[in-house]
Amino acid sequence: MSELKPLMLDAADTDFSTRLDKLLAWQPELAGDVVAVVADIIAAVRSEGDKAVLEYTRRFDRREVASIAELEIGSDALQEALVSLPAEQREALEIAAERIRTYHEHQKQESWQYSEADGTVLGQKITSLQRVGIYVPGGKASYPSSVLMNALPAKVAGVDEIIMVVPAPGGDLNPAVLAAAAIAGVDRVFTVGGAQAVAALAYGTSSIPKVDKVVGPGNIYVATAKKAVFGEVGLDMVAGPSEILVICDGQTSPDWIAMDLFSQAEHDEQAQSILISPDADFLQAVQASMDKLLAEMPRRDIIKASINGRGALIKVADLDEAVRISNRIAPEHLELSVADPEAMLVDTRHAGAVFLGRHTPEALGDYCAGPNHVLPTSTTARFSSPLGVYDFQKRTSLIACSPEGAAKLADTAAVLARCESLEAHARSADYRR
């Protein structure tokens, strides 16, 4: 008997829409009073600064330290981690970093201006954020790739200072994370995590600088803290569990597709892996491949929980219907494992990242293809975009009126101001006639 039991759906069934909505529904399970706990942590950090950060670090990360200085990792230590990294790992990180940097160079925005006939000049000035904070998971979840994906777009954008926080429970920290920080050009690294790290970045302490924006993934406490401090600082997004949607015409190896589905399922029990195909026999073949390959997976228990809890195999009439359903799902990762992926791309509107063709698995995008792997989840790809250089630049409008231009605009502005009963606005404009 199969251990994996993904939901089997057929788009032709009358209850398909209802069952799909139920499958896609996701709300984080707030264990106990997470919101209240996070609120208390933020309040303590705001009022007590370093003292509170140290106390929570002792409590949650089992670190007996007397000062924040003991939690900061200097640039020499970052370089030492890079030098001591196994050559294969260092080379992989450097290759990935260069590809990520090159891709994001194409996203840089430039300032612009134009002049009107009367001499009025209008434009837009692009400036980088001054200081940003990146949160990097630590402990069991340790992702040097996330360091590169969060820090390098900020560097390309021209951010003055990048502050990285990463928990080190019991003092344990993956050297590859530090090596990645060295490669990416992170300025300061603090081994602080949780809601207390987010609060410290948002409000600043005597030792940890206040930042303009906080980016990067974390657990439910981190996500809740990010929501709570939004407005004090900017945020990239508050991401849900990882997702992959594969559309396949039935001509790709079932083993390949099974492993692509596993690649997201192994992240988290709440991760979601969905396969859509017009070929019912192929769906069964992928099911058989998953059953066969599961035993080989080190994280098979997580995969099993993910597939059985939120996974699905969906039968559709044709690939056009598959695209329509995909747009409804708006997945984080979309693989178009078909003969002509470019043709399907035309009608694909909502996805965080699209992987075109049979030889483009999502895993390549996670590490080294170049585009950012920080992507919108939970259907937010309908209105949100991947992390990029544009998240670390801001736009300022420019207006410079000539005397002639001001006089002309004043006529219109004064009328509209009085329409809104704002007499000071109107007179301010009138003075320029």
N, C-alpha and C positions, 0 to 999 in steps of 0.2 A: 504494500500500500504506500502511496506517495506521501511524503512528509510535507510537501509543498502543495498548498491549496489556494492558489490565487482565485479571485472572483472571476467567473466565466460569464461574459456578457455578449449579447448579440444586439447590434444596433437596430435590428428589425423588430425586436420585442416591444410590446406596447408599454412596458414599465421600464424601458431602458433609461430614459431621461431621469426618472426618479432614482433609480439604482446608481446611476453615474454621479448624480449630485451627492448622494450619501457617501459614495466612495471618496469623492474629492473633499468633503467637509473635513476640516481639521481645526481644532482649537487646542492650544496648549493646555495641558493639565497642570494647573497651578497647585502644586503640592502644599497642603496646609494654607497658611496665610502668606504666600510668597510676596504679594504686593505690599503687605504690611511690613514684612521683614526687610524688604528692599527699601521701603520708605524710611525705616528706622536707620538703616545703614547710611543712606544718603544724608539724612539729617545729622547724624553723628560726624560724618566726614566734613560736612559744611561747617559745623561748629567747632570741632576739635582737630581737624586737619590730620597731620602726621600721627598724632596720638591714636586716633580712631583707626587709621589705616594699619598701624602696627598691631593694634589689638585684634582686629579682624583677621589679619594675616597669621597671627599666632593661633587664633581659634580655628580658622578654616583650613589653613595650609600647614599647620604644625611647624611654624618657623619661629624659633626663639631668638629674636634679634632686638637690639636696643635702639636702632635708628634706621631711618629710611636709607641712609647711605649704605648700610649693609645689604640692602635689597637692590641696589643699583649695580648693573654690570657695565664696567668701563669699556672703552673702545679697544684697549689692549686685550681684554678678555675675549671680545668678539673676534678680533683678528687671530688670537690664539686658537679659538674654536675652529675658525676657517682653515688655518694651517694644519691643524691636527686631524681634520676630517679625512676619512678614507678618500683616496684620489678619485675613485669612481663616483662617489657621492658629490664631491666638490665639483667635478667636471659637469655632472648632471645639473647641479644648481646653477652653475655659471652659464651653461647653454640655455637653460630655461629662462634665466634672468635676462640674457641678451635678447631672446625672442620676445619676451614680454615687454621689454623696454622699446624695442623696435616697433612693435605693434602700436604701443600707446603713443609713440612720437607722432603718429598719424592723426591723433585725436586733438592735438594742441589747437586751441582757438587763438585768433589774433584780433587785436583791436582794429577798429575801422571808423572812418568818418566820411561824410559827404557834404558838399556845399550846395545851397540853393541859390537861385538867381539873385536874390536880394542880399546875399552875403551871410545869411544864417548858416551855421555849421551844426550838424547833428552827427552823433556817433555813439560808439560803445567802447569802453575801455575794459580790457581783460586783465585781471590781476589774480595772482595765486593767493591762497590762504597762507597766513603766516606760520601757524603752528597746528599740526594735527596729531591726534592720538590714534594708534592702531592697537586693537585688542587681538591677541593671538592666544588661542586655547593652549593649555599646558596639561601636564599630568598624562592621563590615558590618551587623550586626544591631543596629539602634538603634530602640527602641520607646518613644516618649513615652507611649503608651497604657498600657504596663506600669507606668510611674511612678504614674499615676493609680490604676490598679487595685490596686496594692500599698500605696500610701501613704494613700489616702483612707479605707479601712476602719479603718486604724490610728488616724487622726485622729478618726473618728467614735467609735471605742471609747474614746478618751480617753488614748491613749498619750502619755506625757510628752515623749519625744524620739524622733525618727525620723532614723536615720543612713543615708544612701544611698551606696552604692559603685557606680561605673560606670567601666569601663576606657576609656581614651582613647588608643588606639595611635597613636604618633607625635604625640600632642598633639591629634588630631582628635576632636571631640565634637559631636554634633548639638545645635545651640542649642535645638531643640524639646524635647529631654530636660531641659535646664536650665529652660526655661520651664514645663514640666509640674511640675517639682519646686517651683518658686515657687508655682504655682497650688495644688498639693496641700498646701503647708505643711511641706515637708521642712525639718528643722532644720539638718543639716550634710551636705555632699556632698564625698566624696573620689573623685578620679579614679584609683581603684585597682581592679583586676579580678582574675579568676582565683582559684585556690585560696588565694592569699595574702590576698585580700580577705576571703574566708570565714573564714580562720583569724584574721585581725585582729579581725573582728567577734565571733568566738566566744570568744577569749581576751583580747582587748584588748591595746593597746600604749600607750606613753606618749602617743601622739597620737590614736589611734583608739580610741574608747570600746568597752568590752565591752558586748554587747547581751544581751537575754533570749531573743530569737528572730530567726532569719534566714529571710526569705521572698524569693521571686523566682526566675526562671528563669536558666539559664546553660548553658554547654557541658559536655562530659563531665567536665572537670576540676573545674568548679564543682559539678556534681552529685555527683561522688565525694567532694569535700571536705565537702559538706553531710552526706553519709552518715557521714563520719568524725567530725564534731564533734557529731553528734546525742547528746544526753544532757548535754553541756556547755551547749548552747543548745537551744531548741525549733526545729522546722522546720515550714514549711507542708506541703511534700511534695517528693518527688524525681520530677519529671515526665519522662515519655518524650516521643517525638515527637507532634506535633499530629495529631488524628484528627477525621474527620467521617463520620457515617453518615446518609444521606438515605433515607427511606422515601417513595416516591411512588406514587400510584395511576395514574399515566400521563396525568394531565390538566394537568400543569404544563408550561410551555414547556421543551423539551429544552435550549435554550440556557441558560436560567436554572439548570437543574440541573447542567449541565456546568460552568458558572462557579462554582457553589457547591462542586462537587468540587475545582475548581482552587484555590479560595480557601484550602484547607488544603494541597493538594499543593505550592503555591509556597513554603511555609514552609521545607521541608526535604526532602532526598531520601528520608528515612526516614518522612516523614509518611504517613498512611493515609487514603484516600478510598474509601468504599464506598457503592454505591447498591443498594437493594433494591426490587423492584417485582414485582407479579403479572403485569405486562404485558410480554411478551417483545419485542413490537414497539417499545415505548417504550425498553427497554434498548438496542436497536439504534439508535434515534433519538438517544439521549444519546451513544452511542459516535460517531455521525456528527457530532454537534455538537462534541464534544471534538476530533475530528480537524480540523474546520473552524476552531475558535477557537484552537487551540494556537499557530498561526503568529503570532497577534496578541499573545501573552504575552511581556513582557520577560524573565520568568524561566522560559521554556519548557523549558530544559534540566533545571532542577530539577523542574518539573512532570512532565516525561517520565520522569525517573528514579523519582519517587514513584509515579506511576500504574502504571508497568511493574513496579516492584519490590513494591509492597504494595497497589495498588488492586484493586477487584473490582466486578463487576456481578453481582448475585445474583437469580435468578428464584425466586419463591415461589408457592405455590398461592393465597394470599390475604393480606390485610393482618393477619389474626390470626397467621398464621405469621411474617409480617415482624416483628411485635412480639416474638414468642418468640425469634427470632434476635437481635433488637436487645438484649434483656435478657441474652442470652448474651454478646454482644460488649461490653456496658456501655461505650458510646462516650463520649469526651470531649464531643463535640457531636452532638446528634441533631436532624435536621430532619424534621418530620412534614408533608410537602408533600402533603396529602390534603384531601378535601372536608370531613371532620369530624375535625380533629386532637384535639379535646377527648375524643371517644369513645376514641381510641387512647391518650390520655394515662392513662386509667383503669388500663390494664394495663401501662403502662410503669413499670418499677421501677428500672432501673439506667441512669443517664446523668448526665454532669456538668451539662449544660444542655440543655433541650429548646426547640426553636424551632417554634412552632405556626403552621401555615398556609403558603400559597404565597408570601405577601408578607413572610415573616420569615426572611431569609437569615442565616446564621451571622455574616456580616461585620458586621451591625448590633450584635450582641452583643460582638464584639471591641472595639468602639470606644465606643459611646455609648448603647446601650439602657438601661444601668443596672446589671444584674447583673454580677458579677465574671467576667472572662475567664480567671482562673487556676483551672483545672479539673483534676480527676483524669483520668489517662490510663492506657493499658495495662490495661484492665479493672478498675482500682481504684475506679471509680465504684460497684462492688458494695458497697463499705464506706466510701468516702471522699466528701467534699463539696467544693463550691467554696470558695475563699478568701473570708473574710468577717469581719465585726466579731467574731464568736465566736472567731476565731483570735487576737485581740488582747485578749481578756478571759479571766480565769480565775475559777474558783469556789472559795470557801472555805466549808466546812461550819461551822455554828454550833450549839452545844449549851449550854444553860443549865438545869441541874437545880435545882428547888426541893428543900428538905429532904425533903418527902414523896415527890417524884418520884425523888430519888436513892435513898431507902430501898427503894422498889419495884423500881427497876432493878437495885439491888445484889444482890438475891436471884437474879435471872436471870444476871447477869454472873458472880457467884461460882461458880455451878454450872457454867457453860460454861468458866470459867477452869480450874477443877479438872479438868474433863473433858480439858483440853489440858495438864494438869500444869504450870500456870503459877500457882504459889502466891502470888507477889507481886501478880499481877493480882487474885486472889481476895481477899486481905487488904485491898488498896487499896479494893475495893468494899465489903468487910465493915465497914470503918471508917465508912462513910456510912449504915449501917443505923440 
